[in-house]
Amino acid sequence: QVQLVESGGGLVQAGGSLRLSCAASGSIFSLYDLAWYRQAPGKQRELVASITSAGSTNYADSVKGRFTISRDDAKGTGYLQMNSLKPEDTAVYYCAARRSWSRTDEYDYWGQGTQVTVSS
């Protein structure tokens, strides 16, 4: 299986930017689909963005035009570039992965999360 470790979270002002990283180990990274989830206090966990092993991307409506998901298979790392951050983006962000040949939509492997706080 694959192990995931997020980094890059922090405190930024509204309108600022952060880049989250998801370092993978323990398996063949290029064979996995990746996703970023977030969970804010009092809210349901939300799928923010996903990218397949082939590079196809999808975004939640709330982040379209502001966030970009990407991957570097040679480095075994996924990224979430977050621009024009808003206070409503404040949440714990989680990296998740699933085998590209999975017959289900759920992501099987999860990182520990990294806190993103956007001040107003």
Secondary structure, 3 states (H helix, E strand, C coil): CCEEEEECCEEEECCCCEEEEEEEECCCHHHEEEEEEEECCCCCCEEEEEECCCCCEEECCCCCCCEEEEEECCCCEEEEEECCCCHHHCEEEEEEEEECCCCCCCCCEECCCEEEEEEC
